[in-house]
Amino acid sequence: MKKLSTAIIAATVVLVMAVSVSAVPRLQTYITNSRYFNHYNMIDHYSWVSNYNQFDLNVVGYWGATATNSSGGISGNLYGSAGPRPEFDYMDTYLSINVPKNQSGSVWINGVEITSFDRYLDAVPAGANPAWYLPLSTPNIFGNYNFHDVGRLTNESIVDWQYGFTDIGVPGWGDVAMLDIVVEGFDWANFDAIGIDSNGRTITNMPFDDSSYFATPEPGTLSLLGLGLLGIVPLIRRKK
């Protein structure tokens, strides 16, 4: 199972990398003040991760950078000086919430409690056709789903930042839905986003632009914590 899961992830990332240049608009999720992990606990891959059960989750519709520098690369500034806005578009957007099977709990979104989680095919909103990789990436393959309507994202304004693969990039045309999330009872929860644009197409955020909550830190973090505690033992003894 682990070998099959790894093969699926590798194939998914290669394919998505190949088409990402043309994937506009692009949905992203980002947990405020979180850390990006390429691998987390051998369960999650390429995700912004928080170990706090309450956090702010940004769902970002990002149509394009605000400017291009003389070298052809993306550039921008803190004040969002913008290039021409792309042709008007929107996405009716849903937050994909994935939690472990055989566990019970709640996910609160802006004070609304969600306790119902179903099989992927039973949970997908009517009229939506998410990318094939959404239910096959980890940890989604291990869980059940709920798709929560977070409203319409447009490209009428400049979003603060692009929360791309491992990086927080430059401002760009788009929109952001800021959600207050509380997770109770679950060991983990994974968050993706899908949006249905003005042409009826379903946009799915890339596998490396999702976000996750884990109730416990990864082993490496625990090891650092253990070393830190060992370091204060002599100080405690000296004080005594």
Buried (B, 14 or more C-beta within 10 A) or exposed (E): EEEEBEEBBEEBBEBBEEEBEEBEBBBBBBBEEBEBBEEBBEBBBBBBBBBEBEBBBBBBBBBBBBBEEEEEEBBBEEEBEBBEBBEEBBBBBBBBBBBBEEEEBEBBBEEEEBEEBEEBEEBBBEEBEBBEBBBBBBBBBBBBBBBBEBEBBBBEEBBBBBBBBEEEBBBBBBBBBEBEBBBBBBBBBBBBBBBBBEEEEBBBBBBBBBBBBBEEBBEEEEEEEEEEEEEEEEEEEEEE
